[in-house]
Amino acid sequence: MNLPILLAAATALATAAGGLLALKAKDRLHLVLGLAAGLLLGLVAFDLLPEVFEMSSATLLGAPAVSVALVGGFLLLHLYEKFFGTHEPAESDFSDDHQHRVNVAGGLGAFAMAGHVFLDGLALGVAFTIDEKLGIAVFVALLVHAFSDGLNTVSLLIKSGKWTRKGIWLIGVDSIARISGAAVGSSLALSEDFTALYLATFSGILIYLATSHILPEAHARHKSRWTLVSTIVGVLIMWGLVSQLEAVHVHGHESAIEHGDEHGDEHGDEHGDEHGDEHGDEHGDEHDHEEEENG
């Protein structure tokens, strides 16, 4: 089993873990959600977007194509929810709880969720075909998203008394869809430009989730400065992690270049010595041969 598939399975476990945490830390959910939103925003801003802008310089009607894809991803999920139902958090003060139950537990909600997480898994698989570092960045984004989603969805199902059957079934659908998406994505051979557009669209979806779902819920019941602080902390944590990983990546790349240069110099010196010895021996033999002929 390849790495993207294993990581996709790990994100499915994160959904269940988020639901369990929702039962244990009800009074601190706003802080956890605020932190999750900050982590997502930081990851998109400091890692995913720089990568996709570096991968593609294509333009569309005078604008960078990846920027158009970013906005398109944001609007795509917004329209998706208008047709298939909202993804509102379980305890939101501005959501219709009954309607949300129908959307989450019903067949249409399961279909919508499966389509959503399949695209998540697809992004994970595609990212790993380009670069392992990019794949890890997408995995972190999916992990945070799955965890924060589990804080709401799984908690709602438990409260509605549908956890035993519907909950296990939905987690199964979630797992299969993510793993299937990762398997398909890792088997595709896409150009860098197309991959950049897809990952830019994925980044727009993450921004929508952070700003339209996670942050509103974090501030819905607890309008305190600590929620904002936790969001800022999440952004700073991701900024620091990305900076450290980039420094390690650059250092490793420079070390590899230096090692290659040293190896090349040593090989060149050895080759020069061997060539010199051979040339000297040949020249000496020729000289001896000439002396014998003259003698």
Secondary structure, DSSP 8 states (H G I E B T S, - for coil): --HHHHHHHHHHHHHHHHHHHHHH-GGGHHHHHHHHHHHHHHHIIIIIHHHHHHH---EETTEEHHHHHHHHHHHHHHHHHHHH-----TT-TTS-HHHHHHHHHSHHHHHHHHHHHHHHHHHHHHHHHH-HHHHHHHHHHHHHHHHHHHHHHHHHHHHTT-IIIIIHHHHHHHHHHHHHHHHHHHH----HHHHHHHHHHHHHHHHHHIIIIIHHHHHHS--SHHHHHHHHHHHHHHHHHHHHHHHHHHHHHHHHHHHHHHHHHHHHHHHHHHHHHHHHHHHHHHHHHHHHHH-
